[in-house]
């Protein structure tokens, strides 16, 4: 049965072009269009699409407000279109917090100049998120959360230790409905030298839920690999830094791993770690599908830290992270996977589980507290 799609955009050109691209795929049916957020809600209720594509900036009601209402009234996977700017990144992250599943850059030039590539990417996204886990992506309390005021010099990496001022407690994240937690045992404590977390679709919200559970004195350095465009990772790191008690920053070449600091791999590039605890940022290799790539970072951690790595694979499409986890496992490190019930897309964690690499499988809301139990 074809995936039913509702296309929402105030641009007539964009609505027509997206509809044409999707309608050309025999597995997709465009069942309606809307020009603003209010129409989107009405159409979602009337047509019950499997997926909604949503613009942000529209008259009468913007896309984020529409997403919140849709998640309350008829939870449906939403694919956001966003601009490749810092502000566009911030807006997209707000939309993901509101309940959107994934996003694509909105680039009119690509649509006109490279239609085949755009068509393939868009259709793949639609088909993938149509199978997303709505239970993991539905708020039970959808009101927006106000972030605490930023602390001075939030991206500083020089203020760690017992004399560092306490960071504010993170703002609560609205609880999501989810299945009961996995039955994997409580982890044993170990002196890990590194926690490495890889994720893709659904990852921005998942990382926020995990990292906001960590205390400011979390003893292990953390590296984060999230599939995300270059324009987005700085804004995402800034957002996490404001919400978490640990510090978070976009990684730069030469950064040194420190306890209580999470370094986010920059979009469009690759992040590796050496035995001295230094981060190396390399250009994105066009031969690799993912930039950043979880396998690359996990592999370098395996070489540099042996059995002292705790790697976590969260929600996401595909199997990135599996081969890097295999190297870590061969060196004696520990691998955790997010459980199917709490994943938006059970792809990357499923690849870990099917390869029999997972030492434990946990629900999303348990991962943060288990990280504390394992490392402190």
Buried (B, 14 or more C-beta within 10 A) or exposed (E): EBBBBBBBBBBEEBBEBBBEBBBEBEEBBBBBBBBBBBBBBEBBEEBEBBBBBBBBBBEEBBBBBBBBBBBBEBBBBBBBBBBBEEEBBBBBBBBBBBBBBBBBBBBEEBBEEEBEEBBEBBBEBBBBBBBBBBBBBBBEEBEEBEEEEEBEEBEBBEBBEEEBEEBBEBEEBBEBEBEEBBEBEEBEEBEBBBBBBBBBBBBBBBBBBBBBBBBBBBBBBBBBBBBBBBBBBBBBBBBBBBBBBBBBBBBEEEBEBBBBBBBBBBBBBBBBBBEEBBBBBEEBEEEEEBBBBBBBBBBBBBBBBBBBBBBBBBBBBBBBBBBBBBBBBEBEBBBBBBBBBBBBBBBBBBBBBEBEBBBBBBBBBBBBBBBBEBBE
